[in-house]
Amino acid sequence: MDKPKLISLGAGFPIADLIQVHSRFERVVNFHWQDRIVSVVTPEIGAGAWNLVLSGFDLTTLSSLDNTPQAVILNGQYVLPVSPEQLYNPEFHTASAHPERTRDNIDRLQKWLLQPDKAVGLLYLITGILPAAETAFDLALQEQFSSAYQLLQRREFAAAAAGFRGRGYGLTPAGDDFNAGLLLGLSLRETTEKKELSKIRACIYANSLGNNLIANTFLYQARQGWVSQNWRFLLDCICFAQDDLEQALGLVLNQGETSGADTLAGFLAAWSIKI
């Protein structure tokens, strides 16, 4: 018999009775909520703004979730009390981050990514190490991504975001992951460098949204500056420490087939724009 255990609950997770499953995977069940997606995930995926992290439960059997102020109820049967210690705060505060240290660690990341084993996803836009295209479609994608990246460098933000939007394979295409990382990187750069970038971020966000609910959810969270557990670890290392930077980088790169790398490419691109 299942003995579900609540590991963590995103502080923004809605108080709602969720019954409409959007998509289901081995480690994730996504539910519709308004125009967003909220997720029930295993501990391997980890905490996030709208993640409910659960262990000891077969997610293939999950059909409904009722999140109340006092407890989470699974399938109308399992009642899991929620304590304040289990709430995950996705906000990342950088007011005390040192600008020079942050920039130095961004440079360190880029140097590590020049290693051949880390040249995955859209990171070739940052490193210049272009992988061989396996199909004509892959080659066309590379050309489209490269064109969009050049638009970004020319500060044509609306056209650049639209150029990345929806392009790529999978449930969250690489271009959408790139735009989410770009928003997150600009948010961090705005606070650490004390620059006014809100209009640029608003423009990129508006031109990044499409019809993909999962991608739109990630984009919204990135615009808010909300981060997952692994991204929080990486940003902590970038802004406040150095010792675990390579370990934190590895955790982000291991997210999805290339999703973590694509998001990281957008994040690093935010630091390459002359603003």
C-alpha positions in Angstrom: 0.0 0.0 0.0 1.2 3.5 -0.8 2.3 5.6 2.1 2.6 9.1 0.6 4.8 11.7 2.2 4.7 15.4 1.5 8.3 16.6 1.1 7.6 20.2 0.1 4.9 22.5 -1.3 5.6 25.6 -3.4 4.5 28.7 -1.5 2.6 29.8 -4.6 0.8 26.5 -5.1 -2.9 27.4 -5.4 -5.5 26.6 -2.8 -7.7 24.6 -5.2 -9.4 21.3 -6.0 -7.5 20.1 -9.1 -9.1 17.3 -11.2 -8.0 18.1 -14.8 -4.7 16.4 -15.6 -2.8 18.1 -18.4 0.0 15.6 -18.8 1.6 12.7 -17.0 5.1 11.4 -16.9 7.1 8.9 -14.8 8.1 11.6 -12.3 5.6 14.4 -13.0 1.9 14.9 -13.1 0.8 18.3 -14.4 -2.7 19.7 -13.5 -4.5 22.5 -15.2 -5.0 25.5 -13.0 -6.6 28.6 -14.7 -4.1 29.5 -17.5 -1.2 27.8 -15.8 0.1 24.3 -15.0 0.9 23.1 -11.4 2.9 19.9 -10.9 3.1 17.0 -8.5 6.7 15.7 -8.7 9.0 13.1 -7.2 12.0 14.2 -5.1 14.3 13.8 -8.1 12.6 16.8 -9.7 12.7 18.8 -6.6 11.0 21.9 -5.1 9.6 24.7 -7.2 7.2 27.6 -7.1 4.2 25.5 -8.2 5.6 22.0 -7.4 4.2 19.6 -4.8 7.0 17.2 -4.0 5.8 13.7 -3.0 7.4 10.4 -2.1 6.0 7.0 -1.4 3.2 7.3 -4.0 2.7 5.9 -7.4 2.1 9.0 -9.6 0.4 6.9 -12.3 -2.5 6.5 -9.9 -2.9 10.2 -9.1 -6.2 11.6 -10.5 -7.1 14.5 -8.2 -5.5 16.8 -5.7 -7.3 19.1 -3.3 -4.9 21.6 -1.7 -6.5 23.2 1.4 -5.0 25.6 3.9 -4.3 22.8 6.3 -3.7 19.7 4.2 -3.2 18.2 0.8 -5.7 15.5 -0.2 -4.7 12.9 -2.8 -7.5 11.1 -4.8 -10.0 12.1 -2.1 -8.3 9.5 0.2 -4.8 10.4 1.5 -4.7 13.4 3.8 -1.3 15.0 4.2 -1.0 17.8 6.7 1.0 20.8 5.6 3.4 22.5 8.0 5.2 25.9 7.5 8.5 24.0 7.3 7.4 22.2 4.2 6.6 25.4 2.2 9.2 26.2 -0.4 9.8 29.9 -1.1 10.8 30.3 -4.8 11.9 33.9 -4.5 15.7 34.5 -4.8 16.9 37.6 -3.1 20.1 39.1 -4.4 20.3 42.5 -2.7 23.4 41.6 -0.8 25.1 39.9 -3.8 28.5 41.3 -4.8 28.4 42.5 -8.4 32.1 41.7 -9.2 31.9 38.3 -7.7 28.7 37.5 -9.6 30.3 38.6 -12.9 33.4 36.6 -12.1 31.4 33.5 -11.5 29.4 34.0 -14.7 32.7 34.1 -16.6 33.8 30.9 -14.8 30.6 29.2 -15.9 31.2 30.1 -19.5 34.8 28.8 -19.4 33.6 25.4 -18.0 31.0 25.2 -20.7 33.8 25.2 -23.4 34.5 21.6 -22.4 33.2 19.3 -25.2 31.1 17.1 -22.8 29.1 20.2 -21.7 28.4 21.5 -25.2 24.7 20.5 -25.3 21.5 22.1 -26.3 21.6 25.8 -27.1 24.8 26.4 -25.3 26.6 26.6 -28.7 25.1 30.1 -28.9 27.3 31.0 -25.9 30.4 29.0 -26.6 30.5 29.1 -30.4 30.9 25.3 -30.5 28.3 24.4 -33.1 27.3 20.7 -33.0 26.8 18.8 -36.3 23.2 18.9 -37.4 21.8 15.4 -37.9 18.8 16.4 -40.1 17.8 19.2 -42.4 15.3 20.3 -39.7 18.1 20.5 -37.1 20.1 22.6 -39.5 17.2 24.9 -40.1 16.7 25.2 -36.3 20.3 26.1 -35.7 20.0 28.9 -38.3 16.8 30.2 -36.8 18.3 30.2 -33.2 21.5 31.9 -34.4 19.5 34.6 -36.2 17.4 35.1 -33.0 20.5 35.3 -30.9 22.0 38.0 -33.2 18.8 40.0 -32.9 19.2 39.8 -29.1 22.8 41.1 -29.3 21.4 44.0 -31.4 18.9 44.7 -28.6 15.9 43.9 -30.9 14.3 42.3 -27.9 10.8 41.7 -29.3 12.0 40.1 -32.5 14.6 38.0 -30.6 12.1 36.6 -28.1 9.6 35.8 -31.0 12.4 34.2 -32.9 13.1 31.7 -30.0 9.4 31.2 -29.1 8.1 27.7 -29.6 11.1 26.5 -31.6 12.5 23.1 -30.9 11.5 19.6 -29.9 9.5 18.3 -27.0 6.9 19.5 -24.5 9.0 22.6 -23.6 10.8 23.5 -26.8 14.4 24.7 -26.5 13.5 28.2 -27.6 11.0 28.6 -24.8 13.5 27.3 -22.2 16.0 29.9 -23.6 13.6 32.7 -23.2 12.8 31.6 -19.6 16.5 31.6 -18.8 16.9 35.0 -20.5 14.2 36.5 -18.2 15.8 35.0 -15.1 19.3 36.2 -16.1 18.0 39.8 -16.7 16.2 39.7 -13.4 19.5 38.8 -11.6 21.4 41.4 -13.6 18.9 44.1 -12.8 19.4 43.7 -9.1 23.1 43.0 -8.9 24.1 45.8 -11.4 21.4 48.2 -10.2 20.1 48.7 -13.7 16.5 49.4 -14.8 15.6 46.5 -17.0 11.9 46.1 -16.3 10.8 47.4 -19.7 13.2 45.0 -21.5 12.0 42.1 -19.4 8.3 43.0 -20.0 9.0 43.2 -23.8 10.7 39.8 -23.8 8.0 38.2 -21.7 5.2 39.5 -23.9 6.8 38.2 -27.0 7.7 34.8 -25.5 4.2 33.7 -24.7 2.6 31.2 -27.0 0.0 28.4 -26.7 2.1 26.0 -24.7 0.7 26.0 -21.1 3.8 24.4 -19.6 6.2 26.8 -21.3 4.0 29.8 -20.4 4.1 28.7 -16.8 7.9 28.5 -16.7 8.1 31.9 -18.4 5.8 33.5 -15.9 7.9 32.1 -13.0 11.1 33.3 -14.6 9.7 36.8 -15.1 8.8 36.8 -11.4 12.3 35.7 -10.5 11.0 32.4 -9.0 13.5 29.6 -9.1 13.5 25.8 -8.6 15.6 24.1 -5.9 18.5 23.4 -8.4 18.5 26.9 -9.8 18.5 28.3 -6.3 21.7 26.3 -5.5 23.3 27.6 -8.7 22.4 31.2 -8.1 23.6 30.9 -4.5 27.0 29.7 -5.8 27.1 32.5 -8.4 26.2 35.3 -6.1 27.6 34.3 -2.7 30.1 31.5 -3.0 32.4 29.6 -5.4 33.2 26.2 -3.9 30.2 24.3 -5.2 29.7 26.1 -8.5 30.6 23.2 -10.7 28.4 20.8 -8.8 25.5 23.3 -9.0 26.1 23.6 -12.7 26.0 19.9 -13.2 22.6 19.7 -11.5 21.1 22.3 -13.8 22.6 20.7 -16.9 21.0 17.3 -15.9 17.5 18.7 -16.0 15.7 17.0 -18.8 17.4 16.0 -22.0 18.6 19.5 -22.8 16.1 21.7 -20.9 18.6 22.7 -18.2 21.2 23.5 -20.8 18.8 25.5 -22.9 17.6 27.6 -19.9 21.2 28.1 -18.9 22.1 29.4 -22.4 19.4 32.0 -22.1 20.5 32.9 -18.6 24.1 33.5 -19.7 23.0 35.3 -22.8 21.4 37.9 -20.5 24.9 38.8 -19.4 26.3 39.2 -22.9 23.9 42.0 -24.0 25.4 45.5 -23.9 22.9 47.3 -21.7 
